[in-house]
Amino acid sequence: MDFRDSSVLVTGGAGFIGSEVVRQLLEKGAIVTVLDNFSSGKKEYLPSNKKKLRIIKGDILNERTVAIAVKDQEIVIHIAALPFIPDSYYYPADFFKVNAIGEIINVGSGTEITIQDLAFKIAKVAEKKIKIRYDKSRERPYDVNRLICNNKKARELLGWKPKISIDKGLKITFDWAKKNRVTFSAPFKRWYFKNENSKAK
């Protein structure tokens, strides 16, 4: 698709995935508007000194903000989302309002991996030696035990298919996180996390 001089709105464009989408769109010559509330995304994730990049700080549930953001846009890529799974059980309506994007298309490999195996792969990429101790008391309530992406729609509707292995993808992700100095002390507003801490106090 030719994006040259096309006006594109990316919701959640300052996030981990969104910022990469923005970077690629700018490289293809698009005029990009980012709408993000910066609850998890950061401005430093976005390309700097880009004349074709416009940033709007706001919430996608605010109709006036959205109306301003979508004005004169030719393409809208909706990536804004509430990411913390346990919160979805406490606030399902909020998650449906934000996350459930019309036609839902899952993008993923269609394979699964255990958290333990994933941790060892990440440690290998980071060149660290680790030991894993399982602590059942730290399990998140209502969490999903197995996640496997059904990418059938992406294949059929978009002609998309996975091309990068998990090992290569982890290396790319690790290098990106290191370059952008990503930290996870409090990556986004989590209602459940906040409420549980309040109870503990």
Contact map, one row per residue, 1 for C-alpha under 8 A:
111000000000000000000000000000000000000000000000000000000000000000000000000000000000000000000000000000000000000000000000000000000000000000000000000000000000000000000000000000000000000000000000000000000
111100000000000000000000000100000000000000000000000000000000000000000000000000000000000000000000000000000000000000000000000000000000000000000000000000000000000000000000000000000000000000000000000000000
111111000000000000000000100111000000000000000000000000000000000000000000000000000000000000000000000000000000000000000000000000000000000000000000000000000000000000000000000000000000000000000000000000000
011111000000000000000000000111100000000000000000000000000000000000000000000000000000000000000000000000000000000000000000000000000000000000000000000000000000000000000000000000000000000000000000000000000
001111100000000000000000000011100000000000000000000000000000000000000000000000000000000000000000000000000000000000000000000000000000000000000000000000000000000000000000000000000000000000000000000000000
001111110000000000000000000011100000000000000000000000000000000000000000011000000000000000000000000000000000000000000000000000000000000000000000000000000000000000000000000000000000000000000000000000000
000011111000000000000000000001111000000000000000000000000000000000000001111000000000000000000000000000000000000000000000000000000000000000000000000000000000000000000000000000000000000000000000000000000
000001111100000000000000000001111000000000000000000000000000000000000000111110000000000000000000000000000000000000000000000000000000000000000000000000000000000000000000000000000000000000000000000000000
000000111110000000000000000000011110000000000000000000000000000000001100101110000000000000000000000000000000000000000000000000000000000000000000000000000000000000000000000000000000000000000000000000000
000000011111100001000100000000011110000000000000000000000000000000000000000111100000000000000000000000000000000000000000000000000000000000000000000000000000000000000000000000000000000000000000000000000
000000001111100001000000000000000111000000000000000000000001000000000000000111110000000000000000000000000000000000000000000000000000000000000000000000000000000000000000000000000000000000000000000000000
000000000111111001000000000000000111100010000000000000000000000000000000000001111000000000000000000000000000000000000000000000000000000000000000000000000000000000000000000000000000000000000000000000000
000000000111111011101100000000000111000010000000000000000000000000000000000000110000000000000000000000000000000000000000000000000000000000000000000000000000000000000000000000000000000000000000000000000
000000000001111101100000000000000101010011101100000000000000000000000000000000000000000000000000000000000000000000000000000000000000000000000000000000000000000000000000000000000000000000000000000000000
000000000001111111100000000000000000010111001000000000000000000000000000000000000000000000000000000000000000000000000000000000000000000000000000000000000000000000000000000000000000000000000000000000000
000000000000011111110000000000000000000010001000000000000000000000000000000000000000000000000000000000000000000000000000000000000000000000000000000000000000000000000000000000000000000000000000000000000
000000000000101111111000000000000000000000000000000000000000000000000000000000100000000000000000000000000000000000000000000000000000000000000000000000000000000000000000000000000000000000000000000000000
000000000111111111111100000000000000000000000000000000000000000000000000000000100000000000000000000000000000000000000000000000000000000000000000000000000000000000000000000000000000000000000000000000000
000000000000111111111110000000000000000000001110000000000000000000000000000000000000000000000000000000000000000000000000000000000000000000000000000000000000000000000000000000000000000000000000000000000
000000000000000111111111000000000000000000000000000000000000000000000000000000000000000000000000000000000000000000000000000000000000000000000000000000000000000000000000000000000000000000000000000000000
000000000000100011111111100000000000000000000000000000000000000000000000000000000000000000000000000000000000000000000000000000000000000000000000000000000000000000000000000000000000000000000000000000000
000000000100100001111111110000010100000000000100000000000000000000000000000000000000000000000000000000000000000000000000000000000000000000000000000000000000000000000000000000000000000000000000000000000
000000000000000000111111111000000000000000000110000000000000000000000000000000000000000000000000000000000000000000000000000000000000000000000000000000000000000000000000000000000000000000000000000000000
000000000000000000011111111100000000000000000000000000000000000000000000000000000000000000000000000000000000000000000000000000000000000000000000000000000000000000000000000000000000000000000000000000000
001000000000000000001111111111110000000000000000000000000000000000000000000000000000000000000000000000000000000000000000000000000000000000000000000000000000000000000000000000000000000000000000000000000
000000000000000000000111111111110000000000000000000110000000000000000000000000000000000000000000000000000000000000000000000000000000000000000000000000000000000000000000000000000000000000000000000000000
000000000000000000000011111111000000000000000000000000000000000000000000000000000000000000000000000000000000000000000000000000000000000000000000000000000000000000000000000000000000000000000000000000000
011100000000000000000001111111000000000000000000000000000000000000000000000000000000000000000000000000000000000000000000000000000000000000000000000000000000000000000000000000000000000000000000000000000
001111000000000000000000111111100000000000000000000000000000000000000000000000000000000000000000000000000000000000000000000000000000000000000000000000000000000000000000000000000000000000000000000000000
001111110000000000000000111111110000000000000000000100000000000000000000000000000000000000000000000000000000000000000000000000000000000000000000000000000000000000000000000000000000000000000000000000000
000111110000000000000000110011111000000000000000000110000000000000000000000000000000000000000000000000000000000000000000000000000000000000000000000000000000000000000000000000000000000000000000000000000
000000111100000000000100110001111100000000000000000111000000000000000000000000000000000000000000000000000000000000000000000000000000000000000000000000000000000000000000000000000000000000000000000000000
000000111100000000000000000000111110000000000000000011110000000000001000000000000000000000000000000000000000000000000000000000000000000000000000000000000000000000000000000000000000000000000000000000000
000000001111110000000100000000011111000000000000000011110000000000000000000000000000000000000000000000000000000000000000000000000000000000000000000000000000000000000000000000000000000000000000000000000
000000001111100000000000000000001111100000000000000000111111000000001000000000000000000000000000000000000000000000000000000000000000000000000000000000000000000000000000000000000000000000000000000000000
000000000011110000000000000000000111110010000000000000111111000000000000000000010000000000000000000000000000000000000000000000000000000000000000000000000000000000000000000000000000000000000000000000000
000000000001000000000000000000000011111010000000000000001110000000000000000000000000000000000000000000000000000000000000000000000000000000000000000000000000000000000000000000000000000000000000000000000
000000000000011000000000000000000001111111100000000000001000000000000000000000000000000000000000000000000000000000000000000000000000000000000000000000000000000000000000000000000000000000000000000000000
000000000000000000000000000000000000111110000000000000000000000000000000000000000000000000000000000000000000000000000000000000000000000000000000000000000000000000000000000000000000000000111000000000000
000000000000001000000000000000000000011111000000000000000000000000000000000000000000000000000000000000000000000000000000000000000000000000000000000000000000000000000000000000000000000000111000000000000
000000000001111100000000000000000001111111101000000000000000000000000000000000000000000000000000000000000000000000000000000000000000000000000000000000000000000000000000000000000000000000000000000000000
000000000000011000000000000000000000010111111100000000000000000000000000000000000000000000000000000000000000000000000000000000000000000000000000000000000000000000000000000000000000000000000000000000000
000000000000010000000000000000000000010011111100000000000000000000000000000000000000000000000000000000000000000000000000000000000000000000000000000000000000000000000000000000000000000000000000000000000
000000000000000000000000000000000000000001111111000000000000000000000000000000000000000000000000000000000000000000000000000000000000000000000000000000000000000000000000000000000001000000000000000000000
000000000000011100100000000000000000000011111110000000000000000000000000000000000000000000000000000000000000000000000000000000000000000000000000000000000000000000000000000000000001000000000000000000000
000000000000010000100110000000000000000001111111000000000000000000000000000000000000000000000000000000000000000000000000000000000000000000000000000000000000000000000000000000000000000000000000000000000
000000000000000000100010000000000000000000011111110000000000000000000000000000000000000000000000000000000000000000000000000000000000000000000000000000000000000000000000000000000000000000000000000000000
000000000000000000000000000000000000000000010111110000000000000000000000000000000000000000000000000000000000000000000000000000000000000000000000000000000000000000000000000000000000000000000000000000000
000000000000000000000000000000000000000000000011111000000000000000000000000000000000000000000000000000000000000000000000000000000000000000000000000000000000000000000000000000000000000000000000000000000
000000000000000000000000000000000000000000000011111110000000000000000000000000000000000000000000000000000000000000000000000000000000000000000000000000000000000000000000000000000000000000000000000000000
000000000000000000000000000000000000000000000000111110000000000000000000000000000000000000000000000000000000000000000000000000000000000000000000000000000000000000000000000000000000000000000000000000000
000000000000000000000000010001110000000000000000011111000000000000000000000000000000000000000000000000000000000000000000000000000000000000000000000000000000000000000000000000000000000000000000000000000
000000000000000000000000010000111100000000000000011111100000000000000000000000000000000000000000000000000000000000000000000000000000000000000000000000000000000000000000000000000000000000000000000000000
000000000000000000000000000000011100000000000000000111110000000000000000000000000000000000000000000000000000000000000000000000000000000000000000000000000000000000000000000000000000000000000000000000000
000000000000000000000000000000001111000000000000000011111000000000000000000000000000000000000000000000000000000000000000000000000000000000000000000000000000000000000000000000000000000000000000000000000
000000000000000000000000000000001111000000000000000001111100000000001000000000000000000000000000000000000000000000000000000000000000000000000000000000000000000000000000000000000000000000000000000000000
000000000000000000000000000000000011110000000000000000111110000000000000000000000000000000000000000000000000000000000000000000000000000000000000000000000000000000000000000000000000000000000000000000000
000000000000000000000000000000000011100000000000000000011111010010000000000000000000000000000000000000000000000000000000000000000000000000000000000000000000000000000000000000000000000000000000000000000
000000000000000000000000000000000011100000000000000000001111110011000000000000000000000000000000000000000000000000000000000000000000000000000000000000000000000000000000000000000000000000000000000000000
000000000010000000000000000000000011000000000000000000000111111011000000000000010000000000000000010000000000000000000000000000000000000000000000000000000000000000000000000000000000000000000000000000000
000000000000000000000000000000000000000000000000000000000011111001000000000000000000000000000000110000000000000000000000000000000000000000000000000000000000000000000000000000000000000000000000000000000
000000000000000000000000000000000000000000000000000000000111111111000000000000000000000000000000000000000000000000000000000000000000000000000000000000000000000000000000000000000000000000000000000000000
000000000000000000000000000000000000000000000000000000000001111111100000000000000000000000000000000000000000000000000000000000000000000000000000000000000000000000000000000000000000000000000000000000000
000000000000000000000000000000000000000000000000000000000000011111110000000000000000000000000000000000000000000000000000000000000000000000000000000000000000000000000000000000000000000000000000000000000
000000000000000000000000000000000000000000000000000000000111011111111000000000000000000000000000000000000000000000000000000000000000000000000000000000000000000000000000000000000000000000000000000000000
000000000000000000000000000000000000000000000000000000000011111111111100000000000000000000000000000000000000000000000000000000000000000000000000000000000000000000000000000000000000000000000000000000000
000000000000000000000000000000000000000000000000000000000000001111111110000000000000000000000000000000000000000000000000000000000000000000000000000000000000000000000000000000000000000000000000000000000
000000000000000000000000000000000000000000000000000000000000000111111110000000000000000000000000000000000000000000000000000000000000000000000000000000000000000000000000000000000000000000000000000000000
000000001000000000000000000000001010000000000000000000010000000011111110100000000000000000000000000000000000000000000000000000000000000000000000000000000000000000000000000000000000000000000000000000000
000000001000000000000000000000000000000000000000000000000000000001111111100100000000000000000000000000000000000000000000000000000000000000000000000000000000000000000000000000000000000000000000000000000
000000000000000000000000000000000000000000000000000000000000000000111111100000000000000000000000000000000000000000000000000000000000000000000000000000000000000000000000000000000000000000000000000000000
000000100000000000000000000000000000000000000000000000000000000000000111110000000000000000000000000000000000000000000000000000000000000000000000000000000000000000000000000000000000000000000000000000000
000000111000000000000000000000000000000000000000000000000000000000001111111100000000000000000000000000000000000000000000000000000000000000000000000000000000000000000000000000000000000000000000000000000
000001110000000000000000000000000000000000000000000000000000000000000001111100000000000000000000000000000000000000000000000000000000000000000000000000000000000000000000000000000000000000000000000000000
000001111000000000000000000000000000000000000000000000000000000000000000111110000000000000000000000000000000000000000000000000000000000000000000000000000000000000000000000000000000000000000000000000000
000000011110000000000000000000000000000000000000000000000000000000000100111111000000000000000000000000000000000000000000000000000000000000000000000000000000000000000000000000000000000000000000000000000
000000011110000000000000000000000000000000000000000000000000000000000000001111100000000000000000000000000000000000000000000000000000000000000000000000000000000000000000000000000000000000000000000000000
000000000111000000000000000000000000000000000000000000000000000000000000000111110000000000000000000010000000000000000000000000000000000000000000000000000000000000000000000000000000000000000000000000000
000000000111100011000000000000000000000000000000000000000000000000000000000011111000000000000000000010000000000000000000000000000000000000000000000000000000000000000000000000000000000000000000000000000
000000000011100000000000000000000001000000000000000000000001000000000000000001111100000000000000011000000000000000000000000000000000000000000000000000000000000000000000000000000000000000000000000000000
000000000001000000000000000000000000000000000000000000000000000000000000000000111110000000000010011000000000000000000000000000000000000000000000000000000000000000000000000000000000000000000000000000000
000000000000000000000000000000000000000000000000000000000000000000000000000000011111000000000010011000000000000000000000000000000000000000000000000000000000000000000000000000000000000000000000000000000
000000000000000000000000000000000000000000000000000000000000000000000000000000001111100000000000000000000000000000000000000000000000000000000000000000000000000000000000000000000000000000000000000000000
000000000000000000000000000000000000000000000000000000000000000000000000000000000111111100000000000000000000000000000000000000000000000000000000000000000000000000000000000000000000000000000100000000000
000000000000000000000000000000000000000000000000000000000000000000000000000000000011111110000000000000000000000000000000000000000000000000000110000000000000000000000000000000000000000000000000000000000
000000000000000000000000000000000000000000000000000000000000000000000000000000000001111111000000000000000000000000000000000000000000000000011110000000000000000000000000000000000000000000000001000000000
000000000000000000000000000000000000000000000000000000000000000000000000000000000001111111110000000000000000000000000000000000000000000000000000000000000000000000000000000000000000000000000111000000000
000000000000000000000000000000000000000000000000000000000000000000000000000000000001111111110110000000000000000000000000000000000000000000000000000000000000000000000000000000000000000000000000000000000
000000000000000000000000000000000000000000000000000000000000000000000000000000000000111111110000000000000000000000000000000000000000000000000100000000000000000000000000000000000000000000000000000000000
000000000000000000000000000000000000000000000000000000000000000000000000000000000000011111110000000000000000000000000000000000000000000000000000000000000000000000000000000000000000000000000001000000000
000000000000000000000000000000000000000000000000000000000000000000000000000000000000001111111110000000000000000000000000000000000000000000000000000000000000000000000000000000000000000000000000000000000
000000000000000000000000000000000000000000000000000000000000000000000000000000000000001111111111000000000000000000000000000000000000000000000000000000000000000000000000000000000000000000000000000000000
000000000000000000000000000000000000000000000000000000000000000000000000000000000000000000111111100000000000000000000000000000000000000000000000000000000000000000000000000000000000000000000000000000000
000000000000000000000000000000000000000000000000000000000000000000000000000000000000000100111111110000000000000000000000000000000000000000000000000000000000000000000000000000000000000000000000000000000
000000000000000000000000000000000000000000000000000000000000000000000000000000001100000100111111111100000000000000000000000000000000000000000000000000000000000000000000000000000000000000000000000000000
000000000000000000000000000000000000000000000000000000000000000000000000000000000000000000011111111100000000000000000000000000000000000000000000000000000000000000000000000000000000000000000000000000000
000000000000000000000000000000000000000000000000000000000000100000000000000000000000000000001111111100000000000000000000000000000000000000000000000000000000000000000000000000000000000000000000000000000
000000000000000000000000000000000000000000000000000000000001100000000000000000011100000000000111111110000000000000000000000000000000000000000000000000000000000000000000000000000000000000000000000000000
000000000000000000000000000000000000000000000000000000000000000000000000000000011100000000000011111110000000000000000000000000000000000000000000000000000000000000000000000000000000000000000000000000000
000000000000000000000000000000000000000000000000000000000000000000000000000000000000000000000011111111010000000000000000000000000000000000000000000000000000000000000000000000000000000000000000000000000
000000000000000000000000000000000000000000000000000000000000000000000000000001100000000000000000011111110000000000000000000000000000000000000000000000000000000000000000000000000000000000000000000000000
000000000000000000000000000000000000000000000000000000000000000000000000000000000000000000000000000111110000000000000000000000000000000000000000000000000000000000000000000000000000000000000000000000000
000000000000000000000000000000000000000000000000000000000000000000000000000000000000000000000000000011111000000000000000000000000000000000000000000000000000000000000000000000000000000000000000000000000
000000000000000000000000000000000000000000000000000000000000000000000000000000000000000000000000000111111100000000000000000000000000000000000000000000000000000000000000000000000000000000000000000000000
000000000000000000000000000000000000000000000000000000000000000000000000000000000000000000000000000000111110000000000000000000000000000000000000000000101100000000000000000000000000000000000000000000000
000000000000000000000000000000000000000000000000000000000000000000000000000000000000000000000000000000011111000000000000000000000000000000000000000011111100000000000000000000000000000000000000000000000
000000000000000000000000000000000000000000000000000000000000000000000000000000000000000000000000000000001111100000000000000000000000000000000000000011100100000000000000000000000000000000000000000000000
000000000000000000000000000000000000000000000000000000000000000000000000000000000000000000000000000000000111110000000000000000000000000000000000000011100000000001000000000000000000000000000000000000000
000000000000000000000000000000000000000000000000000000000000000000000000000000000000000000000000000000000011111000000000000000000000000000000000000010100000000011000000000000000000000000000000000000000
000000000000000000000000000000000000000000000000000000000000000000000000000000000000000000000000000000000001111100000000000000000000000000000000000111100000000000000000000000000000000000000000000000000
000000000000000000000000000000000000000000000000000000000000000000000000000000000000000000000000000000000000111110000000000000000000000000000000000110000000000000000000000000000000000000000000000000000
000000000000000000000000000000000000000000000000000000000000000000000000000000000000000000000000000000000000011111000000000000000000000000000000011100000000000000000000000000000000000000000000000000000
000000000000000000000000000000000000000000000000000000000000000000000000000000000000000000000000000000000000001111101100000000000000000000000000000000000000000000000000000000000000000000000000000000000
000000000000000000000000000000000000000000000000000000000000000000000000000000000000000000000000000000000000000111111100000000000000000000000000000000000000000000000000000000000000000000000000000000000
000000000000000000000000000000000000000000000000000000000000000000000000000000000000000000000000000000000000000011111110000000000000000000000000000000000000000000000000000000000000000000000000000000000
000000000000000000000000000000000000000000000000000000000000000000000000000000000000000000000000000000000000000001111111000000000001000000000000000000000000000000000000000000000000000000000000000000000
000000000000000000000000000000000000000000000000000000000000000000000000000000000000000000000000000000000000000011111111100000000000000000000000000000000000000000000000000000000000000000000000000000000
000000000000000000000000000000000000000000000000000000000000000000000000000000000000000000000000000000000000000011111111110000000000000000000000000000000000000000000000000000000000000000000000000000000
000000000000000000000000000000000000000000000000000000000000000000000000000000000000000000000000000000000000000000111111111000000000000000000000000000000000000000000000000000000000000000000000000000000
000000000000000000000000000000000000000000000000000000000000000000000000000000000000000000000000000000000000000000011111111100000100000000000000000000000000000000000000000000000000000000000000000000000
000000000000000000000000000000000000000000000000000000000000000000000000000000000000000000000000000000000000000000001111111110000000000000000000000000000000000000000010010000000000000000000000000000000
000000000000000000000000000000000000000000000000000000000000000000000000000000000000000000000000000000000000000000000111111111000000000000000000000000000000000000000000010001000000000000000000000000000
000000000000000000000000000000000000000000000000000000000000000000000000000000000000000000000000000000000000000000000011111111111100000000000000000000000000000000000000000000000000000000000000000000000
000000000000000000000000000000000000000000000000000000000000000000000000000000000000000000000000000000000000000000000001111111111000000000000000000000000000000000000000000000000000000000000000000000000
000000000000000000000000000000000000000000000000000000000000000000000000000000000000000000000000000000000000000000000000111111110000000000000000000000000000000000000000011001000000000000000000000000000
000000000000000000000000000000000000000000000000000000000000000000000000000000000000000000000000000000000000000000000000011111110000000000000000000000000000000000000000000001000000000000000000000000000
000000000000000000000000000000000000000000000000000000000000000000000000000000000000000000000000000000000000000000000000001111111000000000000000000000000000000000000000000000000000000000000000000000000
000000000000000000000000000000000000000000000000000000000000000000000000000000000000000000000000000000000000000000000000001111111100000000000000000000000000000000000000000000000000000000000000000000000
000000000000000000000000000000000000000000000000000000000000000000000000000000000000000000000000000000000000000000000000001100111110000000000000000000000000000000000000000000000000000000000000000000000
000000000000000000000000000000000000000000000000000000000000000000000000000000000000000000000000000000000000000000000001001000011111000000000000000000000000000000000000000000000000000000000000000000000
000000000000000000000000000000000000000000000000000000000000000000000000000000000000000000000000000000000000000000000000000000001111100000000000000000000000000000000000000000000000000000000000000000000
000000000000000000000000000000000000000000000000000000000000000000000000000000000000000000000000000000000000000000010000000000000111110000000000000000000000000000000000000000000000000000000000000000000
000000000000000000000000000000000000000000000000000000000000000000000000000000000000000000000000000000000000000000000000000000000011111000000000000000000000000000000000000000000000000000000000000000000
000000000000000000000000000000000000000000000000000000000000000000000000000000000000000000000000000000000000000000000000000000000001111100000000000000000000000000000000000000000000000000000000000000000
000000000000000000000000000000000000000000000000000000000000000000000000000000000000000000000000000000000000000000000000000000000000111111100000000000000000000000000000000000000000000000000000000000000
000000000000000000000000000000000000000000000000000000000000000000000000000000000000000000000000000000000000000000000000000000000000011111100000000000000000000000000000000000000000000000000000000000000
000000000000000000000000000000000000000000000000000000000000000000000000000000000000000000000000000000000000000000000000000000000000001111100000000000000000000000000000000000000000000000000000000000000
000000000000000000000000000000000000000000000000000000000000000000000000000000000000000000000000000000000000000000000000000000000000001111110000000000000000000000000000000000000000000000000000000000000
000000000000000000000000000000000000000000000000000000000000000000000000000000000000000000000000000000000000000000000000000000000000001111111010000000000000000000000000000000000000000000000000000000000
000000000000000000000000000000000000000000000000000000000000000000000000000000000000010000000000000000000000000000000000000000000000000001111110000000000000000000000000000000000000000000000000000000000
000000000000000000000000000000000000000000000000000000000000000000000000000000000000010000000000000000000000000000000000000000000000000000111110000000000000000000000000000000000000000000000000000000000
000000000000000000000000000000000000000000000000000000000000000000000000000000000000110010000000000000000000000000000000000000000000000000011111000000000000000000000000000000000000000000000000000000000
000000000000000000000000000000000000000000000000000000000000000000000000000000000000110000000000000000000000000000000000000000000000000000111111100000000000000000000000000000000000000000000000000000000
000000000000000000000000000000000000000000000000000000000000000000000000000000000000000000000000000000000000000000000000000000000000000000000111111000000000000000000000000000000000000000000000000000000
000000000000000000000000000000000000000000000000000000000000000000000000000000000000000000000000000000000000000000000000000000000000000000000011111000000000000000000000000000000000000000000000000000000
000000000000000000000000000000000000000000000000000000000000000000000000000000000000000000000000000000000000000100000000000000000000000000000001111100000000000000000000000000000000000000000000000000000
000000000000000000000000000000000000000000000000000000000000000000000000000000000000000000000000000000000000000100000000000000000000000000000001111110000000000000000000000000000000000000000000000000000
000000000000000000000000000000000000000000000000000000000000000000000000000000000000000000000000000000000000011100000000000000000000000000000000011111000000000000000000000000000000000000000000000000000
000000000000000000000000000000000000000000000000000000000000000000000000000000000000000000000000000000000111111000000000000000000000000000000000001111100000000000000000000000000000000000000000000000000
000000000000000000000000000000000000000000000000000000000000000000000000000000000000000000000000000000000111010000000000000000000000000000000000000111111000000000000000000000000000000000000000000000000
000000000000000000000000000000000000000000000000000000000000000000000000000000000000000000000000000000001111110000000000000000000000000000000000000011111110000000000000000000000000000000000000000000000
000000000000000000000000000000000000000000000000000000000000000000000000000000000000000000000000000000000100000000000000000000000000000000000000000001111111000000000000000000000000000000000000000000000
000000000000000000000000000000000000000000000000000000000000000000000000000000000000000000000000000000001100000000000000000000000000000000000000000001111111110000000000000000000000000000000000000000000
000000000000000000000000000000000000000000000000000000000000000000000000000000000000000000000000000000001110000000000000000000000000000000000000000000111111111110000000000000000000000000000000000000000
000000000000000000000000000000000000000000000000000000000000000000000000000000000000000000000000000000000000000000000000000000000000000000000000000000111111111110000000000000000000000000000000000000000
000000000000000000000000000000000000000000000000000000000000000000000000000000000000000000000000000000000000000000000000000000000000000000000000000000011111111100000000000000000000000000000000000000000
000000000000000000000000000000000000000000000000000000000000000000000000000000000000000000000000000000000000000000000000000000000000000000000000000000001111111100000000000000000000000000000000000000000
000000000000000000000000000000000000000000000000000000000000000000000000000000000000000000000000000000000000000000000000000000000000000000000000000000001111111100000000000000000000000000000000000000000
000000000000000000000000000000000000000000000000000000000000000000000000000000000000000000000000000000000000000000000000000000000000000000000000000000000111111110000000000000000000000000000000000000000
000000000000000000000000000000000000000000000000000000000000000000000000000000000000000000000000000000000000000000000000000000000000000000000000000000000111111111000000000000000000000000000000000000000
000000000000000000000000000000000000000000000000000000000000000000000000000000000000000000000000000000000000100000000000000000000000000000000000000000000110001111100000000000000000000000000000000000000
000000000000000000000000000000000000000000000000000000000000000000000000000000000000000000000000000000000001100000000000000000000000000000000000000000000000000111111000000000000000000000000000000000000
000000000000000000000000000000000000000000000000000000000000000000000000000000000000000000000000000000000000000000000000000000000000000000000000000000000000000011111000000000000000000000000000000000000
000000000000000000000000000000000000000000000000000000000000000000000000000000000000000000000000000000000000000000000000000000000000000000000000000000000000000001111101100000000000000000000000000000000
000000000000000000000000000000000000000000000000000000000000000000000000000000000000000000000000000000000000000000000000000000000000000000000000000000000000000001111111100000000000000000000000000000000
000000000000000000000000000000000000000000000000000000000000000000000000000000000000000000000000000000000000000000000000000000000000000000000000000000000000000000011111110000000000000000000000000000000
000000000000000000000000000000000000000000000000000000000000000000000000000000000000000000000000000000000000000000000000100000000000000000000000000000000000000000001111111000000000000000000000000000000
000000000000000000000000000000000000000000000000000000000000000000000000000000000000000000000000000000000000000000000000000000000000000000000000000000000000000000011111111100000000000000000000000000000
000000000000000000000000000000000000000000000000000000000000000000000000000000000000000000000000000000000000000000000000000000000000000000000000000000000000000000011111111110000000000000000000000000000
000000000000000000000000000000000000000000000000000000000000000000000000000000000000000000000000000000000000000000000000110010000000000000000000000000000000000000000111111111000000000000000000000000000
000000000000000000000000000000000000000000000000000000000000000000000000000000000000000000000000000000000000000000000000000010000000000000000000000000000000000000000011111111100000000000000000000000000
000000000000000000000000000000000000000000000000000000000000000000000000000000000000000000000000000000000000000000000000000000000000000000000000000000000000000000000001111111110000000000000000000000000
000000000000000000000000000000000000000000000000000000000000000000000000000000000000000000000000000000000000000000000000000000000000000000000000000000000000000000000000111111111000000000000000000000000
000000000000000000000000000000000000000000000000000000000000000000000000000000000000000000000000000000000000000000000000010011000000000000000000000000000000000000000000011111111100000000000000000000000
000000000000000000000000000000000000000000000000000000000000000000000000000000000000000000000000000000000000000000000000000000000000000000000000000000000000000000000000001111111110000000000000000000000
000000000000000000000000000000000000000000000000000000000000000000000000000000000000000000000000000000000000000000000000000000000000000000000000000000000000000000000000000111111111000000000000000000000
000000000000000000000000000000000000000000000000000000000000000000000000000000000000000000000000000000000000000000000000000000000000000000000000000000000000000000000000000011111111110000000000000000000
000000000000000000000000000000000000000000000000000000000000000000000000000000000000000000000000000000000000000000000000000000000000000000000000000000000000000000000000000001111111110000000000000000000
000000000000000000000000000000000000000000000000000000000000000000000000000000000000000000000000000000000000000000000000000000000000000000000000000000000000000000000000000000111111110000000000000000000
000000000000000000000000000000000000000000011000000000000000000000000000000000000000000000000000000000000000000000000000000000000000000000000000000000000000000000000000000000011111110000000000000000000
000000000000000000000000000000000000000000000000000000000000000000000000000000000000000000000000000000000000000000000000000000000000000000000000000000000000000000000000000000001111111000000000000000000
000000000000000000000000000000000000000000000000000000000000000000000000000000000000000000000000000000000000000000000000000000000000000000000000000000000000000000000000000000001111111100000000000000000
000000000000000000000000000000000000000000000000000000000000000000000000000000000000000000000000000000000000000000000000000000000000000000000000000000000000000000000000000000000000111111100000000000000
000000000000000000000000000000000000000000000000000000000000000000000000000000000000000000000000000000000000000000000000000000000000000000000000000000000000000000000000000000000000011111100000000000000
000000000000000000000000000000000000000000000000000000000000000000000000000000000000000000000000000000000000000000000000000000000000000000000000000000000000000000000000000000000000001111100000000000000
000000000000000000000000000000000000000000000000000000000000000000000000000000000000000000000000000000000000000000000000000000000000000000000000000000000000000000000000000000000000001111111000000000000
000000000000000000000000000000000000001100000000000000000000000000000000000000000000000000000000000000000000000000000000000000000000000000000000000000000000000000000000000000000000001111111000000000000
000000000000000000000000000000000000001100000000000000000000000000000000000000000000000000000000000000000000000000000000000000000000000000000000000000000000000000000000000000000000000001111100000000000
000000000000000000000000000000000000001100000000000000000000000000000000000000000000000000000000000000000000000000000000000000000000000000000000000000000000000000000000000000000000000001111110010000000
000000000000000000000000000000000000000000000000000000000000000000000000000000000001001000000000000000000000000000000000000000000000000000000000000000000000000000000000000000000000000000011111110000000
000000000000000000000000000000000000000000000000000000000000000000000000000000000000001000000000000000000000000000000000000000000000000000000000000000000000000000000000000000000000000000001111111000000
000000000000000000000000000000000000000000000000000000000000000000000000000000000000011001000000000000000000000000000000000000000000000000000000000000000000000000000000000000000000000000000111111100000
000000000000000000000000000000000000000000000000000000000000000000000000000000000000000000000000000000000000000000000000000000000000000000000000000000000000000000000000000000000000000000000111111110000
000000000000000000000000000000000000000000000000000000000000000000000000000000000000000000000000000000000000000000000000000000000000000000000000000000000000000000000000000000000000000000001111111111000
000000000000000000000000000000000000000000000000000000000000000000000000000000000000000000000000000000000000000000000000000000000000000000000000000000000000000000000000000000000000000000000011111111100
000000000000000000000000000000000000000000000000000000000000000000000000000000000000000000000000000000000000000000000000000000000000000000000000000000000000000000000000000000000000000000000001111111110
000000000000000000000000000000000000000000000000000000000000000000000000000000000000000000000000000000000000000000000000000000000000000000000000000000000000000000000000000000000000000000000000111111111
000000000000000000000000000000000000000000000000000000000000000000000000000000000000000000000000000000000000000000000000000000000000000000000000000000000000000000000000000000000000000000000000011111111
000000000000000000000000000000000000000000000000000000000000000000000000000000000000000000000000000000000000000000000000000000000000000000000000000000000000000000000000000000000000000000000000001111111
000000000000000000000000000000000000000000000000000000000000000000000000000000000000000000000000000000000000000000000000000000000000000000000000000000000000000000000000000000000000000000000000000111111
000000000000000000000000000000000000000000000000000000000000000000000000000000000000000000000000000000000000000000000000000000000000000000000000000000000000000000000000000000000000000000000000000011111
